[in-house]
Amino acid sequence: MRRLRPRYTASVPTRLAHDRRHSLAGRQVITHGLPRGIWQDLYHLFMTVSWPTLFAGFAAFFLLFNLLFAGIYRLHAEGVTHVDPPGYWGLFFFSVETYATVGYGDMHPQSLYAHVAASTEIFFGMLSVALMTGMIFARFSRPTARFLFARAAVIQPLDGQSTLMLRAANARQNIIMEAQAQLRLIRDEQTPEGFKIRRIYDLPLRRSQHPIFIFGWNLLHVIDETSPLFGQNRETLETARASVLLTVSGTDETTGQTLMARHQYLADSLYWNHRFVDILTNSPDGIDRFDYTKFDEVQSLDL
């Protein structure tokens, strides 16, 4: 059997290949053969690391940057006057003052070499401060959706038809305009030729749009003869390593930004012949009350 050589093989040196572990709704995946490319994708790295890691990286850069320029000033130490404390650490603190453009006035350059070095440090220092400020602003201004998804999904009779029901809510409880939802089934299959493939099926929803998503949203998929879930049960779905993926998006009326969130349900998160516990009650005083402490609760219809 002839083995085709991938066209990208030559451009991915073996020494740059790394194993990476991913977890997708309980499914463990290890990828190999792709370069890390950290320096080519710094923006994505800074947007995905945790806040403590980001600030630790900025602090490390600040320290190393000033240690480097302190060594540069030391090559011509007499170019900086009134160094205090004398020696390398005095030049380090002069570098910090230059980087921050503090300008206390006690220590200052007095030779052409020191002036050129200080000008170079100010240029790259201002550039780095601008980049760090922009990165922090980008992280703060990134839209985040506070959508809640019930931990389980239920299959129950509704209007005389077996129906898959999923529950979502807006934890921020502001208006999400024109919210949209998509539901898909992902499972392993084998073709008649013996080829294993992971297929994705669209699961049509009775209503895939919500004009003002504020409190809650029950999403319904009818399991009829045309549904990929027809005739399935938990055991068959587990054998096929199947999962149901729900994605919800909409426009935040407060900021005008598009919000997106997703949740994936494994086969053991689907409960046949169950229903969600009601979270909405109508009080005699005419006030509707939502109890989100029951948001994840389901109960059997066989009781």
N, C-alpha and C positions, 0 to 999 in steps of 0.2 A: 504494500500500500504506500502510495506516495504521500509524503507529509509536506504540506504547503508551509512555507516560511512566512511568518507575519511581516508585513512591510515595515513595521516600526521597530523590529528587533535590533537593527543596527544602531538606532538612535537612543537606546536605553542601555547604558553601560551596566554590567553586572554589579560593579562596585556601588552603584547608586540605588540598586533595587532594595526595597525594604518590605517586610511583612507588616500589614496593617489589619487590625481587628475591628470589626464593625458588629454592632448588635442592633438588629431590626426586629422589634416586637418579639424578643425571645429567640430569634434566629441568629446564630453566631456565624459570621462570615470572615474569612481571612483572605486578603488579597495579596498577591506577590507579583513582582516584576515591574511595578511602576515606580518611577523616581519620586522622591519626596518633593523636590522643587520648592523648598521653603523660601529661598531668596527670590524666586519668581512669583510667589504668591503671598507676600507679606501682609497685604491688606486682608485677605481671607483669614490668615493666621491670627492677626490682631483682633478681628471681629469675632472669632470663635473661642479664643482662650478666655479663662475666667478673669474677673477684675483683679484679684490679687496677683495672678500671674502677669497680667498686663502692667500693673504698677511696679512689680518687681523687675520686669524687663526694662521699663523706663529708668528706674533707679540704677540698675546695672549699667545701662548706657551712659547715664549722667556721670557715674563714678569713673568708668573706663575712659570716657571722653576727656575728663579733666585730668586724669592720671597721665594720659597720652600727651596733652598739651603742657603739663607740668614738666615732662621729660624734654619736650621741644624747647621750652624756655630755659631749661637747665643747660642746654648746649651752649647758651650764651647768657650765663646767669647775670653778668653785670649789666645786661640790657634792661633789667627791671630794678628800679630804685626802691629803697625803704622796704625791702623784703622782710616780713615779720610773720612768723618766726623764720630765722635764717635757714637757708638750705632748701631742700626739695619740697617739704611740706608748705613752706611759705609760698613757693611758686605754685603749688597746687591750689592754695586758697586764692592766689591772684588769678589763676585760671577760672576758678568758680565765679569770682567777681566779674571777670571779663565775659564769661559765658552768659551770665545773668544781666550784663550791662548795668551793674550796680553803680560802679564808679565812685567809691568812697573817697578817692583822692590821695590816700597815703601811698599806696603802691601804684606805680604807673610805669609804662615803658619809656625808655630814654635813649634807645638806639634804633637804627633802621631795622635791624633784624627783629627786635622785639615788637616794633610797630607792625611789621608785616605779619608776624606770627599772631599778634592780637587781632589784627584785621581779619585774618583767615579764620581764627576761632570765632569771632563775632558773626561772620557770614554763616558758617556751618552751624553755629549755636542757634542763631535766629531761625535758620531753616529747620533744624530739628525740633525746636519749640513749636513752630507752625505746624509741622507734621504731627506731633504728639497732640497738640490742641485739636487739630482736625480729626484725628482718630478718636479721641475721647468724645467729641461732639457727634461723630458718626454713630458711635455706640449708643449715646444717650438718645439721639433722634431716631434710631431704628425703631420702626413700628413693631410692637409686640401684642399678640392676641392673647387675651385671657379667656379663652374658651374652655369650658368644662365638657368632658365626655364621660358618660357613664362607663364604669369598668366592664360592664357586660352588655350584651345585646340579647334580645328575646325574640322567639318565634311563637306567635300566638294567632288564634283565629280572629279575624277582624273583617266585618262586613261579609262573613261567609267564606273568606279566603284566608289561607295560611299566609301570614305577613311577618316579615322581619322588621323589627322596630329597634331603632337606636335613639339615644337621648343625648342632646347637647344643650348647653346653656352659656350665657354670656356673664362671666363672673364680674366684669367691670360694670355691667348694667347701664351702659350708655347705649345710644342708638347705633346699630350697625345697619347701614343702608344697603338694600338690595343684596342681602346675603345669599350665597350660592353654595350648594353642596353636591359632591360627587361621591358615588359609592362604587367600589370595585371589588371583585373577587380575584384573588391571586392563588394559584395552585399548580402543583406539578402534574404533568400528564405525559403519556407516552403515545407517540403516533403509531399507526399500523406498521410503519417501517422500523419500529423499535427505537426511534429517536426520542430522547427525553427532552422535554421542553417545559418551561415555566410560563403558563399562559395567564393573561389578564382579561377578565370579563367585566364589562360594564353592567351594573345592577341598577336599572332605572328606578327612580324614586317617584312616588305619587306626586310630590311637590318638591322640586329641587331648588326653589327660590323662596326667600322670606323677605318681605318688604321692609320690616323693621324688627331686627333680631335683638331683643332686649333681655327677656327672662329665660325662655326655654324654647326648645324645638324638638318635636318628635318626628323623626325621619322614617318613612315607611317604604318598604320594598315588597311588592306582592310576589309570593312564590307560586307562580302558575307554571303551565307546561313550557313556557318560553324562558323561564328563569334558569340560570345556571345552577341554582340551589335546589331545583326541583328533584325530589327523590333522594336528596342527600341527608345525612345525619352526622352526628359528631364523630363517629368512628370513621366514616368514609372521608370526611374532611381532614381528620388527623392523619390518616394514611397518605393523603395527597399533600400533606404539609400546607394546607390551605389557610388563608387568612382573609379577612374583610377589611378593606382600607377605606376610611371615611375622611374626606377633606372638606373643610368649610372655609370660605373666604367672604369678604365683604368690605365695604368702605366705612371707616370710622367717621361719623358725622362731626365729631369734635375736632379732629385733626385733618380730615380729608385724605388720610392715608389708607392704603389697602392692607387689610389684615388677613393672615392665612394661618391655619392650624390643621393638624391631622391626627388621627388616632387609628391604630391598627388592632383588630380583634382576632386573636387566634381561635382555633376550633374549640378549645376548652372555655372560651369566653362567651360562646353562644349557647343559650339555654332554650331548649325546645319545650313547648307547652308551659311557658312562664309569662308573667306580665310584670311591668314596672309598678312599684308602689307609687301611688299618687302623691305628688308633692304640692299640689294646688288644692286649697280648701276655700270654700265660699262662706264667709262668716255672716251671721244674721245682721250685722251692722252694715253689710254691703261692701266690706273691704275684702279683697282677694289676698290670700296669704300663701307665699311659697316657702316650703320647708326644705332647704337644700341638704339638711342632714340625712334625708331619705333618698338623695339623688341616685345613689348606686344600688339601692335595695330592689330586689326582685322577689316575687313569690310565685309558687307553683299553682297552676290551675287545677291540679288534681286533688287539692285539699278540699 
